[in-house]
Amino acid sequence: MAFDALLQAFVTMNGVATNPFVLLVLALVGAYLGSRVVEVIPFTRRIIERRAAQAAAERD
């Protein structure tokens, strides 16, 4: 029974994923979520802040 549900979900997603408009929406949502995750994770935030400080020091 679980296999049937999994197979049905796979077939449905495969049909949806072939639509270019759906792929465009998924790409935009993925880009947005990726940018939000980078800001939330402390390690990546420190890297971004360090690069921004370095760029500001080079401008001065």
C-alpha positions as CSV (number, residue, x, y, z in Angstrom):
1,M,0.0,0.0,0.0
2,A,2.8,2.5,0.8
3,F,4.5,1.5,-2.4
4,D,1.4,2.4,-4.4
5,A,1.2,5.8,-2.7
6,L,4.9,6.4,-3.4
7,L,4.6,5.3,-7.0
8,Q,1.5,7.5,-7.5
9,A,3.3,10.5,-6.0
10,F,6.3,9.9,-8.3
11,V,4.2,9.6,-11.4
12,T,2.3,12.8,-10.5
13,M,5.5,14.7,-9.8
14,N,7.0,13.4,-13.0
15,G,4.0,14.8,-14.9
16,V,4.2,18.1,-13.1
17,A,8.0,18.4,-13.5
18,T,7.7,18.2,-17.3
19,N,5.7,21.4,-17.4
20,P,8.1,24.4,-18.0
21,F,5.9,26.8,-16.1
22,V,6.0,24.6,-13.0
23,L,9.7,24.2,-13.3
24,L,10.1,28.0,-13.5
25,V,8.0,28.4,-10.4
26,L,10.0,25.7,-8.6
27,A,13.3,27.4,-9.6
28,L,12.2,30.7,-8.3
29,V,11.0,29.2,-5.0
30,G,14.2,27.3,-4.6
31,A,16.3,30.4,-5.3
32,Y,14.3,32.3,-2.7
33,L,14.5,29.6,-0.1
34,G,18.3,29.1,-0.8
35,S,18.9,32.8,-0.2
36,R,16.9,32.7,3.1
37,V,18.7,29.6,4.3
38,V,22.1,31.2,3.7
39,E,21.2,34.2,5.9
40,V,19.8,32.0,8.7
41,I,22.8,29.5,9.0
42,P,25.3,31.2,11.3
43,F,28.4,29.8,9.5
44,T,27.4,31.2,6.1
45,R,26.4,34.5,7.6
46,R,29.8,34.9,9.1
47,I,31.4,34.2,5.7
48,I,29.2,36.8,4.1
49,E,29.9,39.4,6.8
50,R,33.6,38.7,6.5
51,R,33.6,39.2,2.7
52,A,31.5,42.4,3.1
53,A,33.9,43.8,5.7
54,Q,36.9,42.9,3.5
55,A,35.3,44.6,0.4
56,A,34.5,47.7,2.5
57,A,38.2,47.8,3.8
58,E,39.4,47.5,0.2
59,R,37.2,50.4,-0.9
60,D,38.6,52.7,1.8
